[in-house]
């Protein structure tokens, strides 16, 4: 068991745990998106993020304050993605290794407009027809998916898939317009 | 190049990814598009970011107030990131499944850390590199290496209708999904069933916001119905006769007439022979005997349940019992191919891979594969008098197989939860045949309904048509359910099933896409809504038979033609020699096929001006050049030429160039028409 001296490593700065917690909280969402882009499924991405969080937490003393928390956490999350993929290799359809590494490489340094895109999404949701907004809200309620929504509404699954695709397309185009207006 | 078409393809793939409907091919395609281009990667990223954001924000925030609208949720979550981190646990008193798991572990850790506040600091244990968070006073470990195990979220409560079907120990019954309230029990006349098809499809058009294509003109329709039922284009006389028929119900009457003609059993026997034993089966298979058996079965409209029973339970010599050839072809390799192909053809379920491991998407487990396989345990081939015989031994007991972990397992004959006495006295294949047709909606009925539907409309309720299951739900579950039950009620009457499908409004529509249904494009992965009939390439058999009709006219010796045809096609077939007993066909509407047609004997004989060909007859007929052009179009494309086509062709047929020049021009025209893609497609 380690002793508990005030500054065991003699590291130059005392580490402020509040700083760590702040970074930790702030980047949850971005890490989620980082993982999602490599596995494609939000529920899997949550599970991986959960595992990564445990590791981030355990290794928090290895983080150098003042360096890039997000990049550091991404490496941990990337490792968890690998572990997850290995575990599921046999029983789940998944992206190829080549694809995942290409996406991961690009993802880490392309997160700059995330916040703006998110704000744009909020605006665009407001512009949807109310029936469309309700549908997308139902679809993304926890534990739901296109199939369960179709079941609940008694609509043919096929038409629900089509509506969801159409609404997502509209949102994507709206976000791109908002972004173009803001950033030129 | 990331052009508009690629973008739209990628978007459709992503839509599927988001609803977990992407299959292996789709995934491969998605990867290829995304990796090929920077723009495509950006599109992928943005799409998933949208998907992820909707998931994340809705999941986090729905917790506290399910009435919140998403924009307000966003406002709330933006706040969270700019202000001091608050304890998520406070913000989220009750939370539903998945996000709760994540947050509660974060919350637990964060809460501990913040409550303890500054008296906590981080130390490194130099010995093993693990980290502990230690409180100074009293020195007590307060955070475990791993937060409390959080219970897994309950499995989502959704269930597919196909899941429910697998009733254990009872005959399979399944509730029909989406039973429309306006159609309780209204009888089972053809009219009622056809009206039900139309209503179900119309509901689908409304849901998909699609305006269906209009009714096809008679020329388009007559060609299609001939190709679908007779397996070849209509002879010119039949086209003229149908176009001249102005009485009501001409289309329904033509369907009934075609069902009575020998071409229908010939065509369907040929299709099913290909499915059952392939185009180039092993030498001991008597493909002709199988074909003769099937032709008789379709000609007499024997119940499908009987046909399947006879095939599955067949015994005897390959030439005496044609039905035996299916198992003769597939009983090799411990009947593994027989198991997989039986499931695929008769049940519409793909279980090949469950031989070794659980199916990644559908419900089949490895034991189910071997339980089905155990029904074929008594099946053996013996040589008697120089020909192969399919026999059943009296063997009983278990079948052994290995799991991926190397465990030896045993399986006893069992199908859909119902076991059969494994003792020596049981005829297992007969028992299987009985189980296959049990109940008011066995999977056997779903599978054939789906296949027949796809045969006429160009797409099934599932794609592929033989990959049904909870992982691949049908596009029109209620319609499939009703048709399946009605088919069983009718006594597995294939002609009635064909009548229902061909009488539907959908089958009357043109294959052309209109402005209102541009999105109905299953060929790029969209689920079909059947707002039009989907175009498909002819099979090699249809190409051959159609060439024969177009070039030889009416007097055709079909028995000889079939023998010649199957020999011609075999040249394009390579058996794969895999455990699946499948084969590769290099004739698929592609360049080799086109070359074979353009330069092949078949075409050159067909367009010779020697007597006996349809072309020679057209050339010899009296009449203007335009009239001859018209006849050439009707004989090949089953339609009149358009004014533009005539205008474009006329200069080559100027009067006064002499009969020989005219004949040569007609021959060129004929050749071009036979090689057009309009000729080689079913539309």
HADDOCK unambig.tbl for C-alpha pairs under 7 A between the chains (distance, minus, plus):
assign (segid A and resid 2 and name CA) (segid B and resid 125 and name CA) 5.24 0.50 0.50
assign (segid A and resid 4 and name CA) (segid B and resid 123 and name CA) 6.82 0.50 0.50
assign (segid A and resid 4 and name CA) (segid B and resid 136 and name CA) 6.83 0.50 0.50
assign (segid A and resid 8 and name CA) (segid B and resid 123 and name CA) 6.65 0.50 0.50
assign (segid A and resid 21 and name CA) (segid B and resid 110 and name CA) 6.89 0.50 0.50
assign (segid A and resid 22 and name CA) (segid B and resid 85 and name CA) 5.69 0.50 0.50
assign (segid A and resid 25 and name CA) (segid B and resid 85 and name CA) 6.74 0.50 0.50
assign (segid A and resid 26 and name CA) (segid B and resid 81 and name CA) 5.86 0.50 0.50
assign (segid A and resid 33 and name CA) (segid B and resid 49 and name CA) 6.21 0.50 0.50
assign (segid A and resid 33 and name CA) (segid B and resid 52 and name CA) 6.17 0.50 0.50
assign (segid A and resid 37 and name CA) (segid B and resid 45 and name CA) 6.63 0.50 0.50
assign (segid A and resid 37 and name CA) (segid B and resid 48 and name CA) 6.29 0.50 0.50
assign (segid A and resid 40 and name CA) (segid B and resid 17 and name CA) 6.96 0.50 0.50
assign (segid A and resid 42 and name CA) (segid B and resid 52 and name CA) 6.38 0.50 0.50
assign (segid A and resid 50 and name CA) (segid B and resid 102 and name CA) 5.54 0.50 0.50
assign (segid A and resid 54 and name CA) (segid B and resid 146 and name CA) 6.39 0.50 0.50
assign (segid A and resid 58 and name CA) (segid B and resid 131 and name CA) 5.70 0.50 0.50
assign (segid A and resid 58 and name CA) (segid B and resid 145 and name CA) 6.71 0.50 0.50
assign (segid A and resid 59 and name CA) (segid B and resid 131 and name CA) 6.34 0.50 0.50
assign (segid A and resid 61 and name CA) (segid B and resid 122 and name CA) 6.14 0.50 0.50
assign (segid A and resid 61 and name CA) (segid B and resid 123 and name CA) 6.94 0.50 0.50
assign (segid A and resid 61 and name CA) (segid B and resid 124 and name CA) 6.95 0.50 0.50
assign (segid A and resid 91 and name CA) (segid B and resid 360 and name CA) 4.97 0.50 0.50
assign (segid A and resid 92 and name CA) (segid B and resid 360 and name CA) 5.67 0.50 0.50
assign (segid A and resid 93 and name CA) (segid B and resid 24 and name CA) 6.92 0.50 0.50
assign (segid A and resid 99 and name CA) (segid B and resid 31 and name CA) 6.39 0.50 0.50
assign (segid A and resid 99 and name CA) (segid B and resid 35 and name CA) 6.95 0.50 0.50
assign (segid A and resid 122 and name CA) (segid B and resid 71 and name CA) 4.97 0.50 0.50
assign (segid A and resid 122 and name CA) (segid B and resid 74 and name CA) 5.88 0.50 0.50
assign (segid A and resid 125 and name CA) (segid B and resid 71 and name CA) 6.27 0.50 0.50
assign (segid A and resid 126 and name CA) (segid B and resid 71 and name CA) 6.14 0.50 0.50
assign (segid A and resid 137 and name CA) (segid B and resid 70 and name CA) 6.93 0.50 0.50
assign (segid A and resid 140 and name CA) (segid B and resid 54 and name CA) 6.29 0.50 0.50
assign (segid A and resid 140 and name CA) (segid B and resid 55 and name CA) 5.34 0.50 0.50
assign (segid A and resid 140 and name CA) (segid B and resid 58 and name CA) 6.06 0.50 0.50
assign (segid A and resid 141 and name CA) (segid B and resid 58 and name CA) 5.83 0.50 0.50
assign (segid A and resid 141 and name CA) (segid B and resid 59 and name CA) 5.99 0.50 0.50
assign (segid A and resid 141 and name CA) (segid B and resid 62 and name CA) 6.88 0.50 0.50
assign (segid A and resid 142 and name CA) (segid B and resid 59 and name CA) 4.97 0.50 0.50
assign (segid A and resid 142 and name CA) (segid B and resid 96 and name CA) 6.71 0.50 0.50
assign (segid A and resid 142 and name CA) (segid B and resid 97 and name CA) 6.57 0.50 0.50
assign (segid A and resid 142 and name CA) (segid B and resid 98 and name CA) 6.79 0.50 0.50
assign (segid A and resid 143 and name CA) (segid B and resid 97 and name CA) 6.63 0.50 0.50
assign (segid A and resid 143 and name CA) (segid B and resid 98 and name CA) 6.96 0.50 0.50
assign (segid A and resid 143 and name CA) (segid B and resid 156 and name CA) 5.81 0.50 0.50
assign (segid A and resid 145 and name CA) (segid B and resid 19 and name CA) 6.79 0.50 0.50
assign (segid A and resid 146 and name CA) (segid B and resid 19 and name CA) 6.21 0.50 0.50
assign (segid A and resid 148 and name CA) (segid B and resid 158 and name CA) 5.74 0.50 0.50
assign (segid A and resid 154 and name CA) (segid B and resid 178 and name CA) 6.41 0.50 0.50
assign (segid A and resid 156 and name CA) (segid B and resid 204 and name CA) 6.89 0.50 0.50
assign (segid A and resid 156 and name CA) (segid B and resid 476 and name CA) 6.71 0.50 0.50
assign (segid A and resid 157 and name CA) (segid B and resid 475 and name CA) 6.77 0.50 0.50
assign (segid A and resid 158 and name CA) (segid B and resid 475 and name CA) 5.43 0.50 0.50
assign (segid A and resid 158 and name CA) (segid B and resid 527 and name CA) 6.30 0.50 0.50
assign (segid A and resid 159 and name CA) (segid B and resid 204 and name CA) 6.45 0.50 0.50
assign (segid A and resid 159 and name CA) (segid B and resid 207 and name CA) 4.89 0.50 0.50
assign (segid A and resid 159 and name CA) (segid B and resid 208 and name CA) 4.77 0.50 0.50
assign (segid A and resid 162 and name CA) (segid B and resid 208 and name CA) 6.10 0.50 0.50
assign (segid A and resid 163 and name CA) (segid B and resid 208 and name CA) 6.83 0.50 0.50
assign (segid A and resid 165 and name CA) (segid B and resid 15 and name CA) 5.63 0.50 0.50
assign (segid A and resid 172 and name CA) (segid B and resid 47 and name CA) 6.90 0.50 0.50
